[in-house]
Amino acid sequence: MIHTINERVERLRLWMKENGFSAFVFPSSDPHNSEYVAGHWKSREWISGFSGSAGTAVITLEHAALWTDSRYFIAAEKELKGTDFQLMKLRVEGTPSVTGWLASELCGYESAVVGVDGNVNSFAEVSSMEQELTTRGNITVRMDADPLAVLWTDRPVIPDNKVCLHSLEYAGETTASKIGRIREYLSGRGADGLLVTALDEIAWVLNLRGSDVHCNPVFVSYLLISPGKVTLYINNVKLPAGVRGYLAAEHIEIEPYEAVVEGLRGYAGKSLLVDETAANYMLTTAVTFGKLCGGESPVATMKAVKNKAEQDGFRAAMLRDGIAMVKFLAWLKPAVEAGGQTEISLDERLTALRAEQPHFKGISFDTIVGYEAHGAIVHYEATPDTDVPVEPHGLVLIDSGAQYVDGTTDITRTIALGDLTDEQRRVYTLVLKGHIQLGMCRFPAGACGSQIDAIAREPLWREGYNYMHGTGHGVGSYLNVHEGPHQIRMEWKPAPLQAGMTVTNEPGLYLEGKFGVRIENTLLVVPAETTAFGDFLKFETLTLAPIDTTPIVLDMLNVEEREWLNGYHRRVYESLSPHLTEGEKEWLRIATLSI
């Protein structure tokens, strides 16, 4: 594998020399700016060998580097070992930006050319790169090439999986209503059309689902809302007769996926709203300049605020997911004590138990089962090469979720399998305190996640600890497990939290080479009260599964934190126990005893 990566880089460099490029940049995205992409667009992974969901690979004629964030530092170091790639740690002091590194690497060239594929880089990213490299030196950026179209000989084809209807029972709003709301928003912005490029936004607007991307129920397509008509650009073989009939009844026209550029060039309206931070360079530049209206798509926020049917669907999905989790947790410790269990076998057992639940459609992301030191690798995924036995001592971190037709789940539990160190107990309790404090908080309407992020971190900060990932992300309604625009994180994300939004609560702490702790529930933002100072919001915890109390240092929890945990556990027992066997019910009773 290591030799293969180096060989690929050398083949790329030969192509670059033949085609006049000094460097080439490979992002992680696809033409739709997706976080998780179909195999056809895993170009960065193919050229570098790094398998994480976020990162940028840059190759010059002499050197190569890969930028990624703290979730993947440990994994990236292992996967890049022995290759030409130098790991660049994002948001770590001293790490150069991509453009800064390129400017330094290419400073000796009389006329350097940097290549980016304009189909998988956003207009805003390309424009920023162009501006920075021009000001830093005599460096030109070209957007018209994809070297892997030639070099990647066994490249997967663009998926053509079938699209299916998403019932109004679970969607809660018709496509006509959603398009009407979008048009109303556009009118207020002085636009008469919208290009929708994000796959989950297209699925949400049309009340359709697909399976083109692993774990994400989306389908490869574009949606163009124009004056008087709506056009779906999609490979026609993906549409069964029932879906074609549904689209016709909704007055949605169908054109080939590849025809979107032609459709944009011939846009008949006066002003087309295109989100230049999300739409790729080639699409954005296809719109006649005078007709282009820059701005954020309204669909992301509309989708993020769940209607009553979607909220009820989440609650139902969380109930079934909680049943599966309890069955798994009741099985876990005896199975580990009996011997023969590994990280992969735990993953397989949990997935099988979820699959027994009604409306199960698959996992919502690849399960993370990290035992002891592996728990410190934030996005660790066990493979046959890394899989280790799970023994009756220490901590195992399990981050998992499922797709159900009525909701998407995301839950992390860190479980004590036997004897723990004092350090493990202390760290576990600090993370739990942060989780509880965020779960209890109330905040004024209009506040964003960045303004409440510190609530979850304060117990850790007080002890000199921190974690580098976000504290919370939105969760789709039988859609992507990560959705925005809202987030809870240290970095400034101004999108306000609104009643109806789902968001995770997942503080953690990771001690490299030792262990990791993360505790995660999915929350729903709901109204709290109205005071003389305005409307206030709070969180309803949707996830139903016990939090392990055995590692807790009880003296570290205050009265309010104990009351929250006891109240949560009462609700977990009351909600799940009627659906369990007598043995499982007794296990849950003990697991949820008051502390």
N, C-alpha and C positions, 0 to 999 in steps of 0.2 A: 504493500500500500504506500509506504513512504517513498519507495523508488518511483511508483506510478505518479505520485503528485509532482515530484521533481521533474519527471519526464514530461508531464503535461505543461509545466511552467516553461520548460525549454522549447517545447513545440509552439507555445504561445509567443515566446520571444522571437522565434524564427518568423512566425506570421507577422508580428509587429514590425520587424525589420523589412520584410517584403512589402508591407503596406504603409510604411511611413509613420508608424506610431512610436513614441518614446516611452509611453506608459499606458496602462489600461486599468480601469476601475470597475470592480464587480460588486454591486450592492447585494442585499439579501432579498430584494423585492421582486415582484412580477409587474406586468403592465398595469395592474390594479392597485399597486402600493400595498399589497397584502403583507401581513406579518408572517403568516404561514403560507407556503406556496406549493403548487403542484410540481411534480418532479421535473417537468420540462423547463422550469425556470430556476432550478437549484444550481445556477451557474457558479455562484461564490463557493458553494460546497464542493462542486466538481473540481474547480481549479485549485482550491486550498486544502481540502480534506476536513475543514472545520464544519461540524454538523449543527452548531447552534442556530437558533432562529434569528439572531441579530448579529450583524457584523458587516464589514466592508473589507474586501481584499483589493490590494493595489500592487501591480507588478510593473516594474521598470525593466529596462534591458539589463540591469545589473543586480537589483535588489527586489525584495518583496516584503510586504507587511500586511498585517490583518488587525483591524480595529474591532473591539467588542466591549461589552459592558461587564460589570462586576459579576453578574449572574454566571458568566462563562469563563472567568479568568482561569480557574483550575482546569476545567475541561479543555479549554483552548490550548493551554500549555502542553497538555498531553497529546492532543491531536496534531499539533503543529511540530512536535519534536521530530527532528531529523529532516524537516523540509526547509526550503529557502525562506520561509515566512518568519518575520519577527513579530511578536505579539505586542500590540499597542493597546494599553489599558485606558479606555475612555474614562474621563472625569478623574483621572489620577494626575497629580501635579507632575509636570515634566513631560507628559505625553503630548506630542505634536498633533495638530489637526491633520486630516488627510491632505488638505491643500498646502499646509505649512510644510509637511514632509515632502510632498511632490516638488514644491518650489525649491527646497534644499537639494533634493536629489537631481533636479534638472537644471540647476543654476549654471552648469558648465556648457549647456547646449546653446548653439547659436539660434536655433529655432526648434523648440520642442513641441510635440503634439501629444496631448492626452486624450485617450479614447474613452467614451462612455456610450453605452447602448441607450439611445434616446427613448426606446420603448419600455425600459424598466427603471428609468430614473425620472423623478418628478421634474416638472418645468422649473420649480423654485430651486431645487437642488442643483440642477445643471446651470441655471443662471447665476447662482451664488458662486459655484465653482469657477465659472467663466470669469466673473468679475474679479475674484480673488487672485486667480492665476495670472490674469492679465496685468493686474497692478503689481504683482510680485516679480514679474519677469516676462520675457518674450515667449510666453507659453500659449498655445492655441488649444482649444477644446473641440473635438469632433464628436458628433452624436449619431453618426450614420452607419455604424458598423456593429456587428455581433460576431466576434471571432469564433465563438463556440458553435455557430451554425456550420462551420467548416471542421473544427477540431474535435467536437464532441460527436463522434460517429455513431454511438449507440444512445443518443439522447432520447429520452421518453417523449412521446407525442403529446400534444395538448389534449387533455382528457375530453372524452365525448360521452360521459356517463349521463344517464337519463335524469331529467328534472321531474319533480313530483309536486303536487299541490300541498299547500299547508292550510289545513282546515280553518275556516273563519271561527270555529269554536275555540281554537287556541290563539289565532292571530288577533281576534277582537276588533278588527277594523278592516273594512273593505279596501281593495286597491283603489277604487274610484275615490273614496274618501281621502286616502293618503295623497293621491295625486292632486286632489282639490286643495288640500292644505299646502302642498308644495307650491302650487301655482299662486296661492294667496301670498305666500312668503315672497315669491319672486316678484310679484307685482309691487310689493313694498320696497324692493331693492331696485326697481327700475329695469328688471330683466323679464324676458318673456320665454326663456328656456333654461334648461339645466342639463348638463352632462353628468350622469352618475357613473362613476368608475369603480367604486368599492364594491366588492362582490357581496358582502353581507348587507349593504344598503340596497342593492338591487333585489336580493332575495326578500328583504323586508317589504319594500314597496310593492312588489308583485305578489306577495303571499305564496311564494314558491320556495322549494328547498332542493338541494342537490348533493352530490358526493364527489366533487372534483378535487377537493383538497382534504388531505388526511385530517380527520377529527372535526372539520368545519363543514357544515351542511350547506355549501354554496356551489355555484356553478359559474363557469367562465363565460362572461358576457359583458356587454355595455348597455346602458339605458339612456336614451336621448329623449328628454321631454321638450317638445317644440310647440309653438302656437298651433292649437287645433289637432295635434296628434302626438302619440308616444311610440317610439320605436325601440324594440329589443334587438340588439345585434348579438346573434348566437348561432352556433352550428346547428342547423335544423334537425340533424339526426338525434339531438339531445331531447327533442320535444315529442313525447308520446301524443297520440291523438287527443286524449282527454285534456292535456295541457294546452295543446294548440287550440282546441275548442274554447277553453277557458280564456285564453289570451284574446281570441277573436271576440268573445262576448264582452271583454273589458276594453275593446277597441285598441288593443296593443298590436302594432304592426311588427312583422318579423323580417329582419334582413341578416345576411351572413355576417359572422363575427368580424371577418377581415374587411367588411365594407364600412366600418365606422369612420375611417379617415375620410372617405368619399362623402359620407353623410355629413360630417362636420364642415367640409369645404363647401357643401351646397346648402348649409343651414339657411332656411328661408326667413327666420325671424330677425328682429332688430338687435337683440342683445342676449347673448348666451352666457349664463353663469358657469364658470369653470373654476374649480378649486385648484389653483396652481401649485399648492403644496402637496396635493394628492394625485392629480392627473399627470400622466407621463408627458415628457417633452414633445414627442411626436404628435400626440393628440392635441395638445394645447396650441402648437404652432400650425395645426391644420385649420384652425378657426380664423376666418378673416379678421385681421387685427381690429378693425373698427367695431366688430360685433362681439369682441371678447370682453366679458365683465368678470373681473377677478373677485373672489370672495369664498367664504366657507360654504360647503354644501349644508343645507338645513337638515338633511336626512339623518345625519349622525345623532343630532340631539333629539329629533323626533323619535327615532328608534330607541334611544337610551331611556326615554320616559315611558315606562310600561303601563299599558292600560289595564283595566280591571281583569279582563280575561287572561292577560299575560301574567299579572301578579298572582291570580288564583292558580294558574298553571305552574308557576314557580313553586308555590306552596305544596301542590300535589306532587311535583317531581321531587322536591326535597324530602317529602315523607317517604316515598319509595326508596330514594337514595339512602335515607337514614336507616331503613330496614335492612338494606344490603350491608351498610357499614356495621351495624350492630352484629349481624350474623358473622361478618368477617372478624370483628374485634373479639367476639366471644370465642371464636375458633383459634385466634392468633397465638396467644401465650401457650396453651396446651400443645399446639402443633409445634411450636418452636422448642418447647421442653422435650417433646418426643424425638426431636432431631430430624435432619434431612431437609430442612427448609432453607431456601435461598431468597435473595432479593427478587429474582424472576419468579419463583414459585409463589411468593406472596402476591405479586402483581397479577399473576394468572388466576389465583384464587379470588381476589377481589373483583376482577373483571367478570369472572364466571358468575359470581353472586349478583352483580348488577344486571347481568344479561338475563337473569331469571325474572326480573321485575317487568311488569307491563309497560309498554310504550318505550322500552329501551331501544335506542338507535345507534349505540356505539359509545366509545369513550370520547370525552371532550378535549383531551390532550394525552400525550403519552405519560403514563403513570410514573411518578418518581417514588422509588423505594430506596432510601439511602440508609444503610445500617452503619452506625458509629461514624467513622471518618468520612464515609460517602455522604452522610447527611450534611456535611459542610460544603458540599458541591451543590450550589443552589439549584441548578437545573440538571442534576444528575439523572441519567437513564441507564439502568443496568443492561449490559450486553453479555453474551456468552463469555467474552474476554474479561469483563470486569465483575461479573456476578460473584458474590461471596456468600458463604453460609451465614445464616442469621442464628445467633446463639442466645441462650437465656440469660443475658446480661446486657447492660447498656441501653442505648436508645436507638429506635428506628423511626425515621421520618418518612411519612407516606403522604404524598400530595397527589390527589387523583380527582377525577370528575367524570361525568357521563352526559351524554346527549339523550334526552327524552323528547318525545314529540311535543310535550307541553312545557319544557324548560331545560335549562342547562345547569349543571352543578359543578362546583369547584370547592374542595375541602382539603385541608391539611390537618393531620394529627401526628404528634410526636409521642411515641408510646414507650414506656419503660418495660423492658423485657426481663428485668431481674435487678441485680445490684447496680447501683449508680454511684458515681463519685459525688462529693460535695459540690464540686464545680458544676456538674451536670444539673444537679437539683437547683442550684442558685440561678443558673442561666435559664433553665426551664421556667422558673417562677417569675423572673424578670420579664420574659417574653409574654407569659400569661397575663401579668399585670398590665402590660401595654395593650394587649388584645382586649382585656376587659374595659380598660379606661376608654378606648376608642368606641367600643360597643355601647357604653353608657352615655356618651357625650351628646349634648344638645347644642345646636348652633343656629345662628340667624339665617333665614332664607337669603340666598345670594352669596353665601360663603362658598369658597371653592375648596377642593381637597387639600391643596397646599397649605391652607390656613388651619387645618385641623390635624395635619400629619404629625406634628410634634406631640400631640396627645399620646399617640401610640409609642413614640420613641422616648418620652421623658423618663420612664423608669430605667431604660437602658443608658441613656445619656448621663443620668445621675451617677451611674457606676463606671462611666468612661467607655461604654460600648456603643456600637452603631451597626446598622446594616445598610447596604448600598442599593438595594432594590426598592421599588415602590411599596407602599403599605397597602394599596388597594387599586383595583381596576374594575371597570364595568364588566358585566356578564350578559351575553345575549340571551334572547328568548328562543330556544332551540336554534341558536346561531353561534357565532364565534364566542369562545370562552373569554377572550379579551375584546373589549369594545370601549370606545370613548364616546364623547370627547373628554369626559370627566375622569379624573384619577385622584388618588390620595398618595402624594409623594412629596419629597423634599423640594425637587425642582419645581419652578413656578409653572403651574398648569391652571390658567384662569377660568376654565369652564365651571360654572357654578353647579353645586349639587342641588337637584330638584326632587321634589316628592315624586315617587314613581321610579326613580333610578335604582338599579341594583349596583352594588359595589362590594368588593371583598375587603376583609379585615385580616391582614396576614403579616404582622410583625414577625421578625425572626432574628436569630443570631447564629453565626457560623464561625467555629474555631477550626481553622484548617489543620488537617491531620488528626483531629480529635473527634468532633461530633457537630451536629447542627440541630437547631430547634426552630420550628415554625408551627404556629397554630393559626388556622384559617377557617373563617366562616364567611358565607355570603350573606350580605345585608340588603335590606330594602329601605330606601329613604322614605319616611312618612312624616305627616304633620305632627308636631308636638303640641304647641299652644300659641296663642296670640297674646302678647302683653302690650304694655304701653310703648314698648320699644320695637314692636313689629312682630312678624310671624317667625316662629322657631320650628326647626325640624329635628328629628331624631332618627334612630335606626331601629328597624325590626329585624331580628336575626332570623333568617330563613333556614339556615342549615340546622339539621336535627341529628346530632350524634354526640355521645359523651366525650368530654375532654378528660384525659387521664389525670386523676388526682394524686396518684401514688408518688410522682416526683416532686410535688409541691412542698416548699418550705413554708409551713402554715403561718409562722410568725411574720413572714414578709408580706402577707396579704392583709389589707385593712378590712374593717367591718363591711364597708360598702362593697368591696371586691368579693368578699365571701358571699354576701347576700346575692350579688349578681350571679355568681357561679351556681349557687344553690337554686336560685330561681330558674336559671336556664336548664339545669339538670332536671328539675321537677317537670318542666314543660317537655323536655326530651322523653322522659319516662311516660308521662301521660299520653303523649302523641304516638309513640312507637309501640308501647307494650301490648296494645290490643291486637297487633299484627304479628306477634312473635309466638314461638313455641314456649312451653312452660320453662324449659331449660334456658332459653335465650332471655325470657322475661326475668328470670331470677338473676342471671348474669347482669342484665341492665339495671335491675334494682340495686345491686351492690355497687355497680359502677357509678350510679348517680346518687349515692347516699350523700347527705349533707355533710359539709366539713365544718 
